[in-house]
Amino acid sequence: MIKVLVGLGNPGRQYEKTRHNVGFLFLDHLLLGSGGRWRNVSGFEAEIGELVIGNKMLVLVKPQTFMNRSGSSVTKVLKYYKFAREAMLVAHDDLELPMGVVKTKQGGGHSGHNGLRDIIAHLGSNEFARLRFGIGRPDIGGRVADYVLSSPSKEVLSKQSMLFDAVSAKIEGMLNGEELVYGL
């Protein structure tokens, strides 16, 4: 059973609505939409929120270490709460899925995602669940770094909000291990 939901992203206003911050944006949607608030916990190098889903407490984590160093924050949170890595679901952007598609995945590699790479390195394992939000790929010749660190159009952001609503409605099942494959 999932007890901690980690959203990957970069802190700072310049990254706020970028494709790479979809993990942060989804967690904001969950927590702020339910009236919750983030608290900065410097010892975790993260913002922490708590939600009750069904009758279970879910810890939400937004590492504030920048994407490429997310593993440090994640391991501190897991250690403090005494959660096994199998109790963690990591929400992140995925270039391999088209925009509007969301899938869960258990384990696997990092597929070039530096946030996942760092978490895997810190945990010494890739055995944790992922919530993959498709962002598509840049146009031919476009640089991946420029693409993920840019903001999508207002139309895409609107679709993303609808997607967050749909995924939020399925969160309880995901926390209990149900697979999610969803697309707009």
C-alpha positions in Angstrom: 0.0 0.0 0.0 1.2 3.5 -0.9 1.9 5.8 2.1 4.0 8.5 0.5 3.5 10.3 -2.8 6.5 12.2 -4.1 6.1 14.8 -6.8 9.2 15.7 -8.8 10.0 19.2 -10.0 12.3 22.1 -9.5 11.7 24.9 -6.9 11.4 28.5 -7.9 9.0 30.6 -9.8 10.9 30.3 -13.1 10.1 26.6 -13.1 6.6 26.7 -11.6 4.5 25.8 -14.7 7.2 23.9 -16.8 6.7 20.5 -18.2 9.3 19.1 -15.8 7.3 20.2 -12.8 4.2 18.2 -13.5 4.9 16.1 -10.4 4.8 19.3 -8.2 1.8 20.6 -10.1 -0.2 17.4 -9.5 0.6 17.3 -5.8 -0.4 21.0 -5.5 -3.7 20.1 -7.2 -4.3 17.3 -4.7 -3.3 19.1 -1.5 -4.4 22.7 -2.2 -7.7 21.5 -3.8 -8.6 19.8 -0.6 -7.8 22.8 1.5 -4.4 21.5 2.7 -1.2 23.5 3.1 2.4 22.8 2.4 5.0 23.2 5.2 8.7 23.6 4.5 10.7 21.0 6.5 14.4 22.0 6.1 15.6 18.7 7.6 14.0 16.9 4.7 14.9 19.5 2.1 11.3 19.3 1.1 7.8 20.7 1.4 5.5 18.2 3.1 1.7 17.9 3.1 -0.7 15.4 4.5 -4.0 14.2 3.1 -6.5 11.6 4.3 -7.6 9.5 1.4 -10.4 7.0 2.3 -9.4 6.5 5.9 -5.6 6.4 5.3 -3.0 9.2 5.8 -1.0 10.0 2.7 2.3 12.0 3.1 2.9 14.3 0.1 6.5 15.3 -0.7 7.9 18.0 -3.0 11.8 17.8 -2.8 13.3 21.3 -2.8 16.8 20.1 -3.9 16.2 20.6 -7.6 15.3 17.6 -9.8 18.7 16.1 -10.2 19.2 15.8 -6.5 15.8 14.5 -5.5 17.1 11.3 -4.0 18.6 12.9 -0.9 15.3 14.4 0.1 13.3 11.3 -0.6 15.6 9.0 1.4 15.4 11.4 4.4 11.6 11.3 4.3 11.4 7.5 3.9 13.8 7.1 6.9 12.0 9.5 9.1 8.6 8.0 8.6 10.0 4.4 8.5 8.4 3.8 5.1 9.8 1.1 2.8 10.5 2.2 -0.8 7.6 -0.1 -1.8 5.2 2.3 0.0 6.3 5.2 -2.3 4.7 6.4 -5.5 6.7 9.0 -7.5 4.8 11.4 -9.8 6.9 12.7 -12.7 7.0 13.9 -16.3 7.6 11.3 -19.0 8.8 12.1 -22.5 7.9 8.7 -23.8 4.1 9.2 -23.3 2.1 11.7 -25.3 0.6 14.7 -23.4 -2.7 13.7 -21.8 -1.7 10.1 -21.1 -1.0 8.9 -17.5 0.2 5.5 -16.5 1.4 3.8 -13.4 4.4 1.6 -13.5 6.1 -0.6 -10.9 9.9 -0.5 -10.9 12.1 -0.1 -14.0 14.9 2.1 -15.1 15.1 5.9 -15.2 14.8 6.3 -19.0 17.2 9.3 -18.8 15.1 11.1 -16.2 17.6 12.6 -13.8 15.2 12.9 -10.8 14.5 9.1 -11.1 18.2 8.4 -11.6 19.1 10.2 -8.4 16.3 8.5 -6.4 17.4 5.1 -7.7 21.1 5.9 -6.8 20.2 7.0 -3.2 17.8 4.0 -2.6 20.1 1.5 -4.3 17.0 0.1 -6.0 14.6 0.9 -8.8 11.8 -1.0 -7.1 9.2 1.7 -6.4 6.0 2.7 -8.1 5.8 5.6 -10.6 2.9 7.8 -11.8 4.1 8.8 -15.2 2.5 12.0 -16.7 3.1 12.1 -20.5 4.5 15.4 -21.8 5.4 14.2 -25.3 8.7 14.9 -27.0 10.1 18.2 -28.5 9.9 18.8 -32.2 12.7 17.2 -34.3 15.8 19.1 -33.6 14.5 20.6 -30.3 16.7 20.1 -27.2 15.1 18.0 -24.5 16.4 20.2 -21.7 14.9 23.3 -23.3 11.6 21.5 -23.9 11.1 20.1 -20.4 12.1 23.5 -18.8 9.6 25.4 -20.9 5.9 26.1 -20.2 3.3 24.5 -22.3 0.6 26.5 -24.0 -2.5 27.7 -22.1 -4.5 25.0 -24.0 -2.2 22.3 -22.7 -2.3 23.7 -19.2 -6.1 23.6 -19.3 -6.0 19.9 -20.5 -3.5 19.2 -17.7 -5.9 20.5 -15.1 -8.7 18.2 -16.5 -6.2 15.3 -16.4 -5.3 16.1 -12.8 -9.0 16.0 -11.9 -9.4 12.6 -13.5 -6.3 11.2 -11.9 -7.3 12.6 -8.5 -10.6 10.8 -8.7 -8.6 7.5 -9.1 -6.0 8.2 -6.4 -7.5 5.9 -3.7 -7.4 2.9 -6.1 -3.7 3.7 -7.0 -2.8 3.9 -3.3 -4.1 0.3 -3.0 -2.1 -0.9 -5.9 -4.6 -0.6 -8.8 -2.9 0.1 -12.1 -3.8 3.3 -13.9 -3.8 3.9 -17.6 -5.7 7.0 -18.5 -5.8 9.4 -21.5 -7.7 12.4 -22.5 
